[in-house]
Amino acid sequence: MTSIHMPTPFPGAAPQVRWRPSLLQHPEVQALVHSFGLGSLLLAAVAVFGLGVITYRFYFGLGASTNLSDQFPWGLWIGIDVLTGVAIAGGAFTLAGIVHILHVRRFEPLLRPAILTAFLGYALVIVALLTDIGRPYNIWHPIVMWQPRSMLFEVAWCVMLYTTVLALEFSPALFERLRWRRLLGLFRLVLIPLVMTGIILSTLHQSSLGGLYLIAKTKLDPLWYTAWLPVFFWLSAVGGGLSMVIVEASLSARAFKHKPDLDLLGGVAKISAAVLAIYFGFKTWDLWNRGALELLYSWRFQNLYFIIEMLLGVALPALLLASPWVRRSPVALLTAASLAVCGLVLNRVNIALTGMWEAAGRAYVPSWQEFAVTAGIVALGVLAFKVIATLLPVFEEPEEDRIATRRPRPHRPRRRLRADLRSNRVRLRAHGFPVRAPSTR
Amino acid sequence: MAQRGFAAAVPKATPSPRRLSRRRFLSTSGGGLVLVAAGGLPLRVEAPRHSRTAAGQKAVLIDTTRCVGCNVCVEACKRKNGLPVRDTWPTDLSPEAYSYVRKATNRAYYAKRQCMSCIDPACVAVCPVAAMRKSPLGPVYYDASACLGCRYCEQACPFQVPRYTWDERWPRVTKCNMCRDRVEQGLEPACVASCPFGTLKFGDRAELLAEAHRRIEANPGKYVNHVYGEHEVGGTCVLYLSSVPFEELGLPALDEEALPKHTWEDTVKLPWVMGIGLALLTSAYLATKGHGSEAAAGEADEDRKEKRS
């Protein structure tokens, strides 16, 4: 843990422990300012541009800023920003379950960055939703207007609750930096119920996002439409989310200049490979079971997207992540995990766009504004991650005394009474302590 | 170490804590697979109580053999709803056209198209805030004040009926609502009242179905032997009789299952997922407690050392 260097107010002054440096002199803020290079500036530019386009969308309306239509009401913003954003954040609940419920503590260093990624992901999903829906000032309506038959109602509630859970799960990082030990102690009590709630909420809404498309039986291409859609969404979120944890850990190791722990990442890769393999097998069985395999024998562009998604996005990464040679090389591991994440993105985009194409009877190509907002939102997320990970202890090793409730006291040697002094013996006897005369040796 | 060989590096005797937790992990993940399988089992699903049955609902019977394409119904609909009447009659639904008269492909044959007022509408089932509602009398109507603008209703409707006012500042969904205010007063919809040729007929759905079948029987060969809307997506409150295939009128071939059923089958499993999930998580937590990795064991050692000093 880096110790905070306290500059002296004037030369020769004694270092004063309680003097707090101003915000700009804080070493973390200094580190942040110094680390803002070309990449960060580029990200900031993309983010600012995206925010500008969001303003454009609110001023000119959805018709002028998107290529959405009545035949294609859900496009890029739903397909990528919402569906993929939520899916990619699936690593947080999986890892939290592995670390805290199954007690596999060795993955703990990966957990806090994963939770930060997920929290930022969900926050940006909410931003994307506010941009996409036509009446964002009514977004709070599902709280008071209930329609339990709607999958979207359930998604709305779970996303609201889970974003809160993620914020709470991440709060210890904030409390540690601010040294609010009381709250840290409190947090220890709610950790396990919080993690369990998070896992259940995640399971519910990851699968319900798939359930959104159950009603589109007459519209969604049979390559993707199945009654098992919710389960497939959940499985891919778990497998792809764990791969996203590997990607995020590798990239931030590079950005923050620490070595990626290949042992840990290799362990995550093994689990991800297993889940992806199960997902692939299950999905293939379901295709065969529904008699939809025959669809693949003809020339359709949906077939091409489906095969790319399944082979390059699920099967190949599963094989690579399972291979010990890949797990030993950081570059190969990052590539394999990125393939899995791309497969996850492609799956959601296929369901939202490719699979709905034919039923729409009308082409949909996202407008430049839609691309700008999506890119801006992603850039904002990466930037926010960088800033928060620099200012707050996200990557430090969690030590036991981080969440100790006792205030650490400076070590002072305990004063011992000299037993040979008669005055000490007299004083102790006066207080009622049985004291013997010292034995002479 | 090298002299004793590789075997010396591998601990024998007790399995390492990591190995034990992996076994537990596999067993609990097996339990997870059970959960996944349970998620796919078709539990017995009751249709929710407020799901509509056809009883007591009104309907509109459209006998397209009598339609001449005069568009008087479209004009009446526009006037009733305060929509602008343009130079040309609409050829598709739009925020200005809650209904339109569609010409069949390749022949001079016309059919009025509008919201089908399904008995178990997909749009009503998917709206998260119940902005889309089904009246017990039949009409499916929309409350813009509740609407979020999520457009799930557009996504869900198998007939592609709802239209969005994309160019408004705060858009809303537009569609025919079978003149709900008139129907609730006991009147017939504006389009039915206006048709001079008797193409449109309004009444009790069961009676209109019987009437439709009577017409088919009384005129063998004139009609396609099917009343469209009788069973499609669980039945609709707009019924069509036609002498040309329904596909030519743009009416898609659909299953008899109401679409919300597919979603409801999944929604009922929610309490199961929560309950089984909680049980599995708690048992996994208790089963693996104390089987943490070496780091946890190392910490326990450190604690003991601290206590002694």
Interface residues (C-beta under 8 A of the other chain):
Chain A: G61 L62 G63 A64 L68 S69 D70 Q71 P73 W74 G97 I98 H100 I101 L102 H103 V104 R105 R106 I133 G134 R135 P136 Y137 N138 I139 H141 P142 M145 W146 Q147 P148 R149 S150 M151 L152 F153 E154 A156 I192 M196 I199 I200 T203 L204 S207 S208 G211 L212 L214 I215 A216 K217 T218 K219 A227 W228 P230 V231 W234 L235 E400
Chain B: R18 S21 R24 F25 T28 V36 G39 G40 P48 L93 A122 A125 V126 C127 P128 V129 A130 A146 C147 L148 G149 C150 R151 Y152 E154 Q155 A156 P158 Q160 P162 R163 Y164 W166 D167 E168 R169 W170 P171 R172 P252 L254 D255 L259 P260 H262 T263 W264 E265 D266 T267 L270 V273 M274 G277 L278 L281 T282 A284 Y285 T288 K289 G290 H291 G292 S293 E294 A295 A296 E299
